[in-house]
């Protein structure tokens, strides 16, 4: 068991570092090609921080570990808001602009609600099995395209030319991209295989492992990005990174995963989807409690208390 835990940690570490290489190399090439900085941030970087979840989910889908695939995404979205934003807000209060408050946060909530509706065939239609089907995956990808158009419209409307993306020589950027892709494949395989074995050895469900260990591990790139943004006193990026990643996770990653293989929804997963939606609602509510449009330190503490309560709930449920 200890060996499999070590392999899981090593796999997650490789995933995170590989995603970092992929983002840096891609951003460098994009900048040299004259792609606006804001577009890089909303596409390449946002996608890069979600790549660990994508790799884990694709491999889980191919292996038939569907509980791990859904649990990873829902657990990551929960951890992104009430764990990562909680930690970040404690160190530096986060001021959030009105666009993020009124557009991106509600879109993240819509993503959680949409998954609940699409996956609960038995509850809504009275059919025999609740599953994210191939058609559901296409629906999610359609919403992802709408999100991409939204980010494109933002890039055209903003004139801020501030650019702090580091550039590398062309050959080095290509090596970073290729190395990042190879590392993601290796790290993803190690993480998925060891997570499945851990679940079997400990008698825990794949859903539990996905909602906790794998979810937090694949969310570490978001933690790093948000922490650095907060440290550099750019709180809007810190929050936008989290909210944007949550949208990517559901519309893009769950969409692709369910196209590869339909993802059955276990009854217990509904409670975590509801928690993800409630976490987003709580984030939106905090924008109007206390200092307007600022996520304060006491609210960050509240988020962490909520996450601890969520973990206790998962443990008690087994």
Protein Blocks (a to p, Z undefined) as FASTA:
>chain_A
ZZmmmmmmmmmmmmmmmmmmmmmmmmmmmmmnopafklmmmmmmmmmmmmmmmmmmmmmm
mnopamlmmmmmmmmmmmmmmmmmmmmmmmoccdddfklmmmmmmmmmmmmmmmmmmmmm
mlmnopabdcddfklmmmmmmmmmmmmmmmmmmmmmpccfbdcbdcddfklmmmmmmmmm
mmmmmmmmmmmmmmmmmmmmnopafklmmmmmmmmmmmmmmmmmmmmmmmnopaklmmmm
mmmmmmmmmmmmmmmmmmmpccdddfklmmmmmmmmmmmmmmmmmmmgcjehiacfklmm
mmmmmmmmmmmmmmmnZZ
